[in-house]
């Protein structure tokens, strides 16, 4: 279930940890941590970091929030992706989700022999666009 928490400040001391989920029990729903209001409106002072009002997430220890694991993190195209195309074909099954950014890049160093480098230049001309 999605969860929303409103707080003024979260402080994780040295040696401490803020943990949500674990490597074996990953987070699969949204967790929203809100810090409402302005820092100037705070009537509490955090003398560990400043002499004035304090608000936010302050970490001297660790924050650990393992979320959904997407795999594989990369794969090869099984067909050429043409400019303007809104669907791509991959060599492997993936669990990527609609709306995630995907970077398509050349594999020139492995797929283009030296004598074809001029032919391959258009495929990595620096015009990277996320496909959605």
C-alpha positions as a Python dict, from the first residue, in 0.01 Angstrom:
ca = {
    (1, 'X'): (0, 0, 0),
    (2, 'X'): (126, 352, -74),
    (3, 'X'): (221, 544, 239),
    (4, 'X'): (257, 914, 316),
    (5, 'X'): (427, 1055, 627),
    (6, 'X'): (451, 1422, 726),
    (7, 'X'): (743, 1517, 951),
    (8, 'X'): (938, 1827, 1037),
    (9, 'X'): (1276, 1659, 1052),
    (10, 'X'): (1445, 1320, 1031),
    (11, 'X'): (1788, 1299, 1188),
    (12, 'X'): (2001, 985, 1151),
    (13, 'X'): (2294, 995, 1391),
    (14, 'X'): (2640, 857, 1317),
    (15, 'X'): (2623, 479, 1350),
    (16, 'X'): (2244, 490, 1305),
    (17, 'X'): (2032, 391, 1008),
    (18, 'X'): (1697, 468, 850),
    (19, 'X'): (1577, 149, 682),
    (20, 'X'): (1268, 85, 475),
    (21, 'X'): (1253, -264, 327),
    (22, 'X'): (1551, -495, 288),
    (23, 'X'): (1738, -685, 17),
    (24, 'X'): (1500, -979, 67),
    (25, 'X'): (1185, -769, 120),
    (26, 'X'): (1206, -485, -132),
    (27, 'X'): (971, -187, -145),
    (28, 'X'): (713, -215, -422),
    (29, 'X'): (477, 69, -331),
    (30, 'X'): (528, 441, -308),
    (31, 'X'): (650, 598, 14),
    (32, 'X'): (612, 974, 35),
    (33, 'X'): (796, 1169, 307),
    (34, 'X'): (667, 1525, 331),
    (35, 'X'): (837, 1813, 510),
    (36, 'X'): (550, 2070, 507),
    (37, 'X'): (583, 2439, 587),
    (38, 'X'): (889, 2656, 564),
    (39, 'X'): (1207, 2615, 762),
    (40, 'X'): (1164, 2969, 892),
    (41, 'X'): (832, 2867, 1054),
    (42, 'X'): (998, 2602, 1268),
    (43, 'X'): (1008, 2688, 1637),
    (44, 'X'): (1254, 2405, 1706),
    (45, 'X'): (1627, 2447, 1673),
    (46, 'X'): (1878, 2180, 1581),
    (47, 'X'): (2193, 2281, 1768),
    (48, 'X'): (2391, 1994, 1614),
    (49, 'X'): (2395, 2156, 1268),
    (50, 'X'): (2289, 2518, 1301),
    (51, 'X'): (2188, 2785, 1548),
    (52, 'X'): (1857, 2846, 1371),
    (53, 'X'): (1540, 2665, 1276),
    (54, 'X'): (1590, 2323, 1123),
    (55, 'X'): (1386, 2109, 886),
    (56, 'X'): (1455, 1816, 652),
    (57, 'X'): (1656, 1495, 637),
    (58, 'X'): (1995, 1505, 807),
    (59, 'X'): (2209, 1194, 780),
    (60, 'X'): (2537, 1112, 948),
    (61, 'X'): (2463, 739, 940),
    (62, 'X'): (2298, 543, 659),
    (63, 'X'): (1969, 551, 465),
    (64, 'X'): (1875, 220, 303),
    (65, 'X'): (1558, 185, 91),
    (66, 'X'): (1588, -103, -158),
    (67, 'X'): (1310, -79, -412),
    (68, 'X'): (1196, -291, -700),
    (69, 'X'): (1485, -451, -883),
    (70, 'X'): (1475, -411, -1260),
    (71, 'X'): (1658, -669, -1463),
    (72, 'X'): (1838, -701, -1680),
    (73, 'X'): (1973, -347, -1651),
    (74, 'X'): (2081, -360, -2014),
    (75, 'X'): (2021, -572, -2320),
    (76, 'X'): (2067, -558, -2695),
    (77, 'X'): (1806, -460, -2950),
    (78, 'X'): (1678, -745, -3162),
    (79, 'X'): (1582, -504, -3443),
    (80, 'X'): (1689, -153, -3542),
    (81, 'X'): (1515, 127, -3350),
    (82, 'X'): (1420, 392, -3605),
    (83, 'X'): (1385, 762, -3516),
    (84, 'X'): (1034, 841, -3391),
    (85, 'X'): (954, 478, -3319),
    (86, 'X'): (752, 424, -2997),
    (87, 'X'): (825, 53, -2958),
    (88, 'X'): (1154, -132, -2944),
    (89, 'X'): (1232, -501, -2971),
    (90, 'X'): (1481, -656, -2730),
    (91, 'X'): (1680, -979, -2727),
    (92, 'X'): (1576, -1061, -2368),
    (93, 'X'): (1264, -1037, -2153),
    (94, 'X'): (1279, -740, -1915),
    (95, 'X'): (1061, -615, -1630),
    (96, 'X'): (1099, -248, -1721),
    (97, 'X'): (789, -33, -1675),
    (98, 'X'): (612, 208, -1909),
    (99, 'X'): (728, 562, -1833),
    (100, 'X'): (1084, 472, -1736),
    (101, 'X'): (1362, 639, -1934),
    (102, 'X'): (1556, 413, -2167),
    (103, 'X'): (1887, 508, -2325),
    (104, 'X'): (1971, 350, -2659),
    (105, 'X'): (2334, 378, -2754),
    (106, 'X'): (2566, 227, -3007),
    (107, 'X'): (2783, -76, -2949),
    (108, 'X'): (3038, 65, -3191),
    (109, 'X'): (3340, -60, -3000),
    (110, 'X'): (3226, -420, -3045),
    (111, 'X'): (2999, -420, -3349),
    (112, 'X'): (3175, -188, -3595),
    (113, 'X'): (3510, -293, -3742),
    (114, 'X'): (3762, -10, -3776),
    (115, 'X'): (3708, 20, -4153),
    (116, 'X'): (3333, 90, -4094),
    (117, 'X'): (3372, 366, -3832),
    (118, 'X'): (3259, 640, -4077),
    (119, 'X'): (2950, 435, -4159),
    (120, 'X'): (2869, 392, -3787),
    (121, 'X'): (2913, 759, -3688),
    (122, 'X'): (2548, 858, -3754),
    (123, 'X'): (2428, 604, -3498),
    (124, 'X'): (2601, 784, -3209),
    (125, 'X'): (2587, 1145, -3318),
    (126, 'X'): (2523, 1274, -2965),
    (127, 'X'): (2148, 1315, -3014),
    (128, 'X'): (2032, 1086, -2731),
    (129, 'X'): (1659, 1097, -2669),
    (130, 'X'): (1466, 898, -2405),
    (131, 'X'): (1210, 663, -2557),
    (132, 'X'): (874, 661, -2381),
}
